[in-house]
């Protein structure tokens, strides 16, 4: 059976007629797009930098040219619609501009990048009108695939991959001992890492599947179904891929599927799955929906370029540019008012009664991953009858992309960590005087140790301090930083990590709870003094 793509409707190339609405609206739109790119160049450059650095998002380089091709493909249909500026679109543009500012204040790249792309997309209905925007809805929506989002799914996808793989291997009759994301079978040891999560397959498949559904189907129902399948298939395929790789390694005594060929087999399998998905999908392809005959753009909107409409178009374009300029200007003004002096923060020699500073490591040498703090306290304290407790206080001021509060995973060993792996994580609730503090917890072990007495394990607790308040929530911490900056209180914040190593988890928990109960009030007061002295 031969298969072919639906034919692209023949089109005639035409220029906007002199004096037509398009001859006014297109330059106005180009002016707005150029202004947004210039004003938010750092955000755009940050997106491209992620595309370059991360293989997960390299597909994003294809998004702008695909959007341009889709618009060019429909140029005759779009040219037949008279553009009409819509001043009401200034309201959502203002909201998006505020969203960008909040994201920048909180140093959350995902928010600023989404807002940047939304500004580009909203420029179309604002300058050209809702009719044109509806006709170009898919290319405008497809532009959001350029935003590098999806890595937040990594922990969930890794857990799901490990669950499926271990269950499938056991069903195959192979005994498995599992601990976290690591498991052992008679022929060797395996671990689910970021590359095994399938997030690359998922994002790439959904992008390509969305484009395929738009081009091959005309009914919304079939498009939505195929997009859903393009999300589900890579998940299932990745689980099967992980299982097959483990079994290939096991049955070959680890001669195959354990090195570079591990990745090669994975991508080959993914390619086959995508091919089958499209091959099956084309069997239900639909002819393109009939389109209204398109006159030349000059004929379609002849006489539309009146002076009043021209003035309205450029007035809306000018208002859009002014709105877009306000957040970067506000950010610069806030930055000028904030202290640039380096914070002075020293480890107190003594804390609460019974606790004193000691030299050396608290049972084991371990360092969390921190993003260039402005000041850092690295100290060890001990109380009689308890193991030593390590303390990291990372203080941040003048935050940006390179210096900012890390997310809570800073205390958790990443899967690419050559030495440590996370075994258990959770939450702890500790009463400190009249208040209570919620902290995140994690137990870490060396990669070559599956279980044992805890002699080399690390138990760590983590919490944020923002504007005199403790929180264990990433979102609350980021929002607190943004609010403090808007209120002129600066962006000072800190991340506190306490940890114990070289002892049993139970004894480590006792020591950590005692340290937090006794000393976090003192640490809060010290951080508050540093904040007020900015």
N, C-alpha and C positions, 0 to 999 in steps of 0.2 A: 504494500500500500504506500503510495507516494503522498507526502504531506508538504504543504506549502503554506507560508504565512499569508494572511489576508492582504490583498493588494492595497497599496497606499493610493488613495484617490489622486487622480491627476490634478495638477494645479497649474495655474498660470502666474508667472512672475509679474508683479506690478508694483509700481512706486506710488506712495501717497500723492494724491493730486495736490498741486500748490494751493494753499488756502484751505485744505481739508482739515477736519478735526485731528486726524492722525498726524498730519505734518506738524501740528502743535503739540499733541500729547506725547508722541514718542521722544522728542527732545526733552520735554519736561520730565518724563520718567527716567531717561538716561541721566539727567542732572541729579535727580533724587538718589538714584542708585550709586552714582559716583560720590555724592556727598556722604552717604551712609558708609561706603567702603573707606573713604578717607577718615571719617570721624571714628570709626571702629576698626581701624586697621590692625590694632594689636589683638583684638578678638579674632579677626579673620586669620591673622598670621598664627595665632595659637592653635586654631583648628587645623590649618595646613601642617603645622609642626607635629601634631598628633598623627595625622595621616602618614607622615613620613616615618615617624618613630615606631608606630604600632602596626604590625601586620594585620591586626584585627580590623583596622579601618582604612587599609590601603584602597579598598573599593570606592571610597568616597571621592577619589580623584575623578571617577567616571560620572559622578552625579551632575556637576555643572554642565558638561557637554551633552549629557543625555537630556537634561531639561531644555537646553538650547535647541537640540534636535527636535524634541517634541513640539516646541513652540513653532519652529520653522515648518514642521510637518503640517501644522494646522494654520499656517499663515493666511491662507485665503479665507478660511472660515472666520478667523479673528478679524481680518481686515474688513469683512462685511458688517461688523458690529460697530455702530458709531460710539466712539469713546466719550465718556462724560465724567468729569471729575466729581468725586463724592466727598464733600467736606466732613460728613459724619464719620468717615474712617479715621479722622484725626483723633477721635476718642480712643479706639483700641491702640492706635499708634502711641498715644501718650501713656497708656497702661503698659505697653511693651517696653517703652523707654524707661519707665520707673522700675520695671522688672529687671532690666539690664543693670540699672544702678544698684539695686539691692544685691544682685548676684555679684557685682564687682566689689561692693562693700564687704560682702561675706566671703569673697575669694572662692566662689563656686563657679568653676568654668562651664559646667553643663548649663547653668541658668543663663550666663552671659551669651553663650554660643547659640542657644535656642532663641533668645531674644534677638540676636543679630540677624539670624535667618528669617525670623518672623517679621522684622522690619523690612527686609528686602521683599518678602512676599506681600506684605500689606501695602507696599507702595503701588502695586498694580491696581487693586480696587480703589485706592485713594485717587490716583491720577487718571486711570482709564475707566473706572466705573465698575459696578457689580456685574453687569452683563459680560463684559470682557473677562473679569475675574472668574466667573462661573464657567465660561468656555475654556479657560486656561487653568481650571482648578487642579487637575492632576499634575501637570508640570510644576505648579507652585507648591503643591503638597509634597511631591517627590523631592523637592529641594531639601527637605528636612532630613533626608538620609545622609546629607553631608555632615550633620552634627555627630561627632563621635560619642554616641551613647551606647550603653549596653554592658560595660564592664562591671556594673553593680550586680549583674546577674551571676557573676563568676562563682561566689560561694554556693549559691543554690544549685547551679548546674553541675558543679563538681560533686556536691553531695548526692545529687540524683544519679549521676554517672557511676559513682562508687556503689550506691545502693543496687542499681540494676546489674552492674558487672559482677559483684559478689554473689547476688542471688542467682544469676545465670550460671556462674562457674560452679556453684554448689549443686544446682540442678543437673549439671553435667557429670556429677559424681566426684568432683575434685574437692577435697577438704580445704577450708579457708579459715584462717585466723585474721580477724579484722580489728584495727584500732584506728578510729578516725578515718582519714582518707588513705591510709596505708593498709595493705593486706598481704598476707603471706600464704603461698601454696607450696606443695612439696618441692616444686622445681625452682622456686625463687621468690623474691620480694617485689611487689608492685606498689605504685603510688599514683593517685590521681592528681595531676598538676593542672595549671591553667590551660595548657595546650590540649588537655583531655576533656575540658569542660564542654567543648562544642560551641562556644559562643561565637567563634569565627564563622562556623558553618551556619549558625542560626541567623546572624545578621546579614551575611552575604546572600543566603537563600531567600530570606524575606524580601530583601531589596530586589533581587532578580525576579522573584516570584510575583511581586507587586507590579513590576513593569510588564512582565509576561501577561498577567491577568488583564491589565489595561489594554494591551495591544491585541490580545487574542479573543476577548469576550466583549460583548456589548451590554449584557444584562448585569445589573448590580449584584444580583444573587450569585451568579457564577463567579464573578470577580472576587467577592468576599469569600466564597468557599475555597477558591484556589489559593487566595492569600492565607487563609487559615491552614490549608494543607502545607503550604510552603513554610509555615512556622512549625507544624507538628512533625513533618518528615525529617528535618535535620536533627531534631531531638532524638527521635527513635533511631535514626541511622547512626548517630554518634554513640548511642548506647550499644548497638549491635557491633559497631566498629571496635569499641573498647573491649567488648567481650571476645571478639574474634582475635584481636591482637594478643590478649592474654592467653587464649587457648593455643594460638599458633606458637607462641613462645614456650608454653608448657609442653606441647606435643613434640616440639623440635629440640627439647633440652636447651632452650634459649639461644638457638643458633640463628633464628630469624625473628623478625618483629621486635627486636630489642634495641636497635640502634637507629641509624638514620632511616633505615627501611620502615621503621615504626611510623614515621611521619609520612613517608611516601605511600605506604599502604592506606593510611588514613585519607589522604587527599584523593587517591585513586578511587577509593570506595565512595567518597563524597561526590566525585565527578560522575560516577555511575548512577548514584541515586538521583542527582539533579537531572541527568539525561533521561532517566526513566520517568521522573516527575513531569518533565516537559513533553515527553513522548505520549504519556497517558493524557496529559492535559490537552494536547492538540486534537485529540479525538472528539472533544466536545467544544471545539472552537466555534465561534459564531461569526457570521459575516458582519462587517462594520455597519453600524447603524446608519440609515440614510441621512445625509446631510443636506441642509438647504443649499440651493445653488448659490454660489458666491459670485457676485459681480466684482468688477475691479474695485479696489478700495476707493479710488477717486469717484466712481459712479455711485458707490453705495452711500457715501457720506458727503456727497457734493453739497456745498452750501452750508455744511455744518460748522465750518471754522469761522464763525462770526467773531467779531472783536470781543463781545461780552464773554463768549465761551472761552476764547483764548485767554482773556484776563483771569477768568475763574480757574482755568487749569493751572496757570502759573502761580496764582495766589495759593492754591492748595499745595502745589509743589514747594513753594517758599515756606509755607507753614510747616510742612513735613520736615524740611531741612532744619528749621528753627527748633522744632520738637526734638529732632535727633541730636542737635547740638547741646541741648540742655544737660543731659546726664553726664557727658564727659567734662563739661565745664563745672558742674556741681562737684564731681569727683575731684577735680583739681583744686577747687576752693576748699573742700573739706581737708584735702591733704596738706594744703598750705597752713591750715590752722592746727594741725596735729603735731605733736612733739616728734622731732627727729632724733632727739638725744637717745643714746643707747641706754637701756635700762640697767640698773645696778642691782644685782641679785646674788646674794652669797648664801651658802649653806650655813644655817645656824649651828653653833658649836653644841648647844644643848637645846632640847625641845621640852617636852613635859617631864616632870620629875620621874627619874628612873631610866630615862633614855639619854644616851650619850653617843657622840660620834666616835666611830672606830675606823681604822684604816683597813684596806684590803677589799676583797670582793665578798658579797653576802653568800658564800657557799659555792658560787659558780660564776663564771665570767659570761655576762649576757648584756647586750645593748639593744634597746628598741630602735626602730626606724623613725627618725624625726626629721622634719623639713626645715633645716637651717634656722634654729631658734635664735632670737636676738640675745638671749642669755640662757645659760644652762647650769643647773645644779645637779651634780652627780655625787651623792654622798651615801654613807652606810651608817646605820644606827643600830644600837643594841640595847636590850633590856634583859636584866638577869632572868634566867629561866627560859628565855626564848631565843631562837636563832636570829642572826643578824638580818636586818631588813634594808634592802637597797632602795634609794629614792632618786628618781629623776624628776626635775621640775624644768620643763621647757617653756620659756617665757617668750611671747611674740609681740612685736611692735612694728608698725609700718609693714603690714602684711601685703604680699603680692603672690604671684604664681610660684615663686621660688621659696618664699618664706611665709608659711601659713600653718594654722592648726592642721595636724594630720587627722585622718579619720581614725576611728577606734582600732582599726587593724594595725596601727603602728606598733601595738604591743604584741601582736600575733605574728608568729613566723609565717612568712609567705611561702607558697609552694616551691618557689625557686630558691629559697634559702637552703644553702648547702649544709647547714649544721642543724637547724632547729625545725621542728614541725609542731603544729598545734594538735593537741589531743582532745582537750575539753575546753569549752568556753561557756560562759554564763553571766549571771548578774549577782551582785551582792548588795545588801541593804544594811548600812551600818549607822547606828545612832551615835551622834556626837553632841553631847550636851542637850540643848533644847531643839536641835535640828537633826535631820537624818540625811545621809548621802547615799545615792545609788551609784555603784561603780560597775564597770565591766571586768570580767575575770577571764583568765585563760591559764591552762596548764600546758607547758611546752616540754618536749623531750627531744633528745638527740635523734637524728634520722636513723642511726644504726641501732637504736634501742626500742624494742617493741613494748616492753613492760619491765617492771622491776621495782626496787624499793625506793625509788625517788632520789637516789644519790646524785644524779646529774640532771634532774628535772628542775624546771622553773615554774613557780606559781606567781602570776602577775595580776595586779589590779590597776585599772586606769580610770581617770575622770578628768573632765574639763573644768577650768575655772574661767568665767567670763563676767567681768563687771561686778565682782564680789559674790558671784553665785556659782555653785557647783552643779554640774549636770553630766550625765553619761550619754546624752543624746547628741549625735552629730548635728542633726537639724536644729535643735534648740541652741547649741553652741554657735553655729553659723549665723542663725537669726539674731542671737544676742550681740555678736560682733557688728552686724549690719546696723542694728538699732542704736548701739552705743555710738557708732560713727555718725549716724544721722543726727543724734542729739549733741554732738560735739564733745563726746567723752573719749574719743580716740578708739583705737582697735586693740588695746592691750588685752591679752588673754594668755592662758597658760594651759599646759597639759601636765598632769601629775601621774606618775607611774610608780607604784611600789611593788617590790618583788622579793621573793625568797627562793633560794636554790639550795641544793645539796641536802634536802631533808624530805620527810614524807609530806605529801600534800596536806594531810590533816594538821600537822604541826605548822606548816607554812601558813595555812589559813588562820590559825590561832594568832600567829605573830602579826600577820597583816591586819587582822581585825583590831588587835590591841593597838597597833601603831596608828591606824586611822582614827580610832576612838580618842586616843590620847593627844594626837599631834595635829590633826587637820585644822583645828581651831587656830593654833599658832601659825600654821602655814597660810591660812586664809588671811590672817592679820598682816603677815609679812608681804603677801602679794598685794593686798589692798594699799599698803604704804607705798610700795613700788609704783603702783598704778597712779596714785594721787601725786606722786613726785614727778610725774612726766613733764 
